[in-house]
Amino acid sequence: MKIIFAGGGTAGHVEPALAIARLWQSKYPQDTLEFIGTAKGLENQLVPAANFKLYKIPKVVMPRKVSLSLFSTPLAFLGAFMSARRVVKGADLLIGFGGYVSAPAYLAAKSLGIAFVVHEANAKPGFANRLGARLTQSVAVAQPVAKGALSRALITGIPLRSDVAQALSKSGKDWAKARANAKSNLGFSPSDPLVLAFFGSQGSLALNSVIEKSLPTLLSGGAQLLHGVGKLNSLPKAQERYQATAYIEDMATAYLAADLIISRSGAISCSEINALGRYALFIPLPIGNGEQRFNASQVISQGRGEIIDQEHFTPAWIANNFNRLLGKSKSSSISGSESDINASEKIVNLMEFTLSGKRR
């Protein structure tokens, strides 16, 4: 059989798709698995690195307000739809994870009579998956959605990357030992508090600046800091108890090691922090459709995190709240959460059910 995965742009769309593809491949190694993406986005690095074929279709950005682009969007979308149709034709199943590529892929599958599955990772669904959920009965969500077609979806959680899932499984035997070992493996003292600050693979110039200006606070009292500045930003000057890197290769170990995590609240980050993190300060991206404000709700409801708007995240705020945040970490549970551990299996089960008329 041939399965097409539609998910591109951000890690929130690509990483779950890859997790499902790997599990499906392990169960059905004879099947053909292919991806649809665009010319820009993380799929161009992650999908080929995972040894899956990637087809590219035009990226169409839906205008959020009235502008001249309203007139050109329909024609551009038609081009993306026709490109997606050529890729999807002949497939047995499509599964989409949202983002620019998914809407034309859903419509292409529908026009060809090909069954498809929708998975929504964000707590506030985007346009593509709201559209897709109206066209299929096979819909899954990471968290309950209050209204619309996604409100009837199967609640599965978010598929965890293999390294995070493995770290979660191993750490359950002794969380205290796992966290201390993680600090040592990163080159930090296992007994002193460690802060992890990162703001996506590209980083954030504004948030990095706040972190750098706050180093006297963040390194006070023996505290340590691991700072992922992002690939597009220069590295700050090295200091004792401070490591800065363009990209953190071993995120599972970094999550485990951190007493306090300071990050954006993308769906994937929130899921991985929920699995392995101890306490988190989330700073939602101040653009988009506002989904990042809602993604962290599961972590916050457990008393393991809080949110601050970017405009309020300043060196003065950190100076006034840093000790309080470390105190919250100390009083929170040392263990992580297994709420997403079976997400991949649940989604694969939904795919199998959707294919039940065709599966040998």
Summary of the structure (lengths in Angstrom):
residues: 360
radius of gyration: 20.9
end to end distance: 9.5
largest distance: 62.9
contacts: 1257
relative contact order: 0.12
helix: 45%
strand: 15%
